[in-house]
């Protein structure tokens, strides 16, 4: 039905789409997810030719719609677009909004356009509001009217650009119900959404967008339960990441502490977990590893899982050295006190060690008996 080949979109200061390739089949319901700024809405706007791609091709039923001689207005009739901000004509009633395009562009008589519009408004639960103006409607009602208007052109595919993001929580359900009904009718749809539960329920395919393209795609159960790639995993599990390197004996630890504090504040990490993260980095990296390594090459990754409320520190460094082998027993005792678990792994292929620590969030006191001072 639709094939996208090496699609690229450049702006003066950004390249949201670098190389997008995919095939959309008839009847597909595709949820497009990912962090803000990764080109999700830009992809839809390029497909609808509201944005002209910088390069690449979009093949619709065998026709390259990005070709210079392609009639854009005719192509847009094949791709209905539902925006997050509704875009209804404020001076027209609901029924007039839905009738407008079939009457003006498809050549239907006023009666035919009216009959079609009433049928669609009935389907989306808006028949009783047909004589109201957009200003008299709630957000959910406006969006349902916008969906009816998009359907009035009998599009081959409907593109939804975050259709519930501008709605109050109480109104989201009524719009989602309409989209579910369209899915049951086997309408081909692409839906950009931040509603993960809805994305999982409604779609048969999921696109996770990052790095200028479709970073990972698969069935909902694959993407949401068993993502294969790192960034997808971070996004799905609500993981927040901080990474930095220690490559010098003169490493600015005060700056690292500041970055950890900002990271904890930005991601609303509980204070007890934040204290544990700082203590783990200080004791493991600065007190245990730095004296042991002739040339520091330490990679630190901190990950916080919002859903589980767990913080994890992964530290990679050269050589086969276990933290418990340190002579600094005080540092290791403090490290253990701030950790729920400590795992060590040696990778002989790269001659590097990895320590993975789950930070403790219970703020345990360090037992006096665990302190051991050498004479």
ChimeraX attribute file (.defattr): number of C-alpha atoms within 10 A of each C-alpha:
attribute: neighborCount
match mode: 1-to-1
recipient: residues
	/A:1	15
	/A:2	19
	/A:3	17
	/A:4	18
	/A:5	16
	/A:6	15
	/A:7	22
	/A:8	22
	/A:9	22
	/A:10	14
	/A:11	9
	/A:12	5
	/A:13	6
	/A:14	9
	/A:15	15
	/A:16	21
	/A:17	26
	/A:18	18
	/A:19	17
	/A:20	19
	/A:21	15
	/A:22	16
	/A:23	12
	/A:24	18
	/A:25	14
	/A:26	14
	/A:27	17
	/A:28	18
	/A:29	26
	/A:30	26
	/A:31	28
	/A:32	26
	/A:33	25
	/A:34	21
	/A:35	14
	/A:36	11
	/A:37	13
	/A:38	20
	/A:39	22
	/A:40	27
	/A:41	21
	/A:42	19
	/A:43	24
	/A:44	22
	/A:45	17
	/A:46	19
	/A:47	25
	/A:48	24
	/A:49	18
	/A:50	13
	/A:51	13
	/A:52	15
	/A:53	20
	/A:54	16
	/A:55	15
	/A:56	19
	/A:57	21
	/A:58	26
	/A:59	18
	/A:60	19
	/A:61	11
	/A:62	10
	/A:63	13
	/A:64	17
	/A:65	21
	/A:66	21
	/A:67	13
	/A:68	8
	/A:69	8
	/A:70	12
	/A:71	11
	/A:72	15
	/A:73	11
	/A:74	11
	/A:75	16
	/A:76	18
	/A:77	22
	/A:78	17
	/A:79	24
	/A:80	23
	/A:81	26
	/A:82	24
	/A:83	20
	/A:84	17
	/A:85	17
	/A:86	20
	/A:87	12
	/A:88	20
	/A:89	16
	/A:90	12
	/A:91	11
	/A:92	15
	/A:93	19
	/A:94	30
	/A:95	26
	/A:96	20
	/A:97	22
	/A:98	30
	/A:99	26
	/A:100	21
	/A:101	18
	/A:102	22
	/A:103	19
	/A:104	12
	/A:105	12
	/A:106	13
	/A:107	11
	/A:108	16
	/A:109	13
	/A:110	14
	/A:111	11
	/A:112	13
	/A:113	22
	/A:114	19
	/A:115	13
	/A:116	21
	/A:117	26
	/A:118	19
	/A:119	15
	/A:120	23
	/A:121	24
	/A:122	15
	/A:123	15
	/A:124	22
	/A:125	16
	/A:126	19
	/A:127	17
	/A:128	11
	/A:129	18
	/A:130	18
	/A:131	13
	/A:132	14
	/A:133	19
	/A:134	23
	/A:135	13
	/A:136	13
	/A:137	14
	/A:138	12
	/A:139	20
	/A:140	23
	/A:141	22
	/A:142	23
	/A:143	30
	/A:144	26
	/A:145	30
	/A:146	27
	/A:147	26
	/A:148	29
	/A:149	27
	/A:150	23
	/A:151	23
	/A:152	25
	/A:153	22
	/A:154	14
	/A:155	18
	/A:156	20
	/A:157	26
	/A:158	24
	/A:159	24
	/A:160	23
	/A:161	23
	/A:162	20
	/A:163	26
	/A:164	25
	/A:165	15
	/A:166	16
	/A:167	19
	/A:168	12
	/A:169	10
	/A:170	8
	/A:171	16
	/A:172	18
	/A:173	15
	/A:174	16
	/A:175	21
	/A:176	17
	/A:177	14
	/A:178	18
	/A:179	22
	/A:180	17
	/A:181	14
	/A:182	19
	/A:183	18
	/A:184	11
	/A:185	10
	/A:186	13
	/A:187	19
	/A:188	21
	/A:189	26
	/A:190	23
	/A:191	26
	/A:192	24
	/A:193	21
	/A:194	18
	/A:195	14
	/A:196	12
	/A:197	10
	/A:198	14
	/A:199	22
	/A:200	18
	/A:201	12
	/A:202	22
	/A:203	20
	/A:204	17
	/A:205	21
	/A:206	26
	/A:207	24
	/A:208	23
	/A:209	25
	/A:210	21
	/A:211	14
	/A:212	19
	/A:213	23
	/A:214	23
	/A:215	15
	/A:216	17
	/A:217	20
	/A:218	16
	/A:219	16
	/A:220	21
	/A:221	14
	/A:222	13
	/A:223	21
	/A:224	19
	/A:225	12
	/A:226	12
	/A:227	21
	/A:228	13
	/A:229	11
	/A:230	9
	/A:231	19
	/A:232	24
	/A:233	16
	/A:234	16
	/A:235	17
	/A:236	19
	/A:237	17
	/A:238	16
	/A:239	21
	/A:240	18
	/A:241	16
	/A:242	14
	/A:243	13
	/A:244	12
	/A:245	15
	/A:246	20
	/A:247	13
	/A:248	13
	/A:249	14
	/A:250	8
	/A:251	14
	/A:252	10
	/A:253	14
	/A:254	9
	/A:255	10
	/A:256	17
	/A:257	16
	/A:258	12
	/A:259	15
	/A:260	20
	/A:261	17
	/A:262	12
	/A:263	18
	/A:264	20
	/A:265	13
	/A:266	10
	/A:267	14
	/A:268	12
	/A:269	19
	/A:270	14
	/A:271	14
	/A:272	15
	/A:273	24
	/A:274	21
	/A:275	18
	/A:276	24
	/A:277	27
	/A:278	17
	/A:279	20
	/A:280	27
	/A:281	22
	/A:282	19
	/A:283	22
	/A:284	20
	/A:285	23
	/A:286	17
	/A:287	17
	/A:288	24
	/A:289	19
	/A:290	20
	/A:291	14
	/A:292	16
	/A:293	15
	/A:294	11
	/A:295	13
	/A:296	20
	/A:297	17
	/A:298	21
	/A:299	17
	/A:300	19
	/A:301	15
	/A:302	23
	/A:303	18
	/A:304	26
	/A:305	19
	/A:306	15
	/A:307	10
	/A:308	10
	/A:309	13
	/A:310	17
	/A:311	25
	/A:312	21
	/A:313	22
	/A:314	19
	/A:315	19
	/A:316	20
	/A:317	21
	/A:318	19
	/A:319	16
	/A:320	15
	/A:321	19
	/A:322	16
	/A:323	21
	/A:324	16
	/A:325	10
	/A:326	17
	/A:327	12
	/A:328	17
	/A:329	18
	/A:330	18
	/A:331	22
	/A:332	21
	/A:333	17
	/A:334	21
	/A:335	26
	/A:336	20
	/A:337	22
	/A:338	27
	/A:339	24
	/A:340	14
	/A:341	13
	/A:342	16
	/A:343	11
	/A:344	17
	/A:345	14
	/A:346	18
	/A:347	12
	/A:348	10
	/A:349	6
	/A:350	9
	/A:351	11
	/A:352	17
	/A:353	19
	/A:354	22
	/A:355	19
	/A:356	17
	/A:357	23
	/A:358	23
	/A:359	30
	/A:360	23
	/A:361	20
	/A:362	13
	/A:363	15
	/A:364	12
	/A:365	9
	/A:366	14
	/A:367	10
	/A:368	7
	/A:369	6
	/A:370	13
	/A:371	13
	/A:372	11
	/A:373	8
	/A:374	7
	/A:375	3
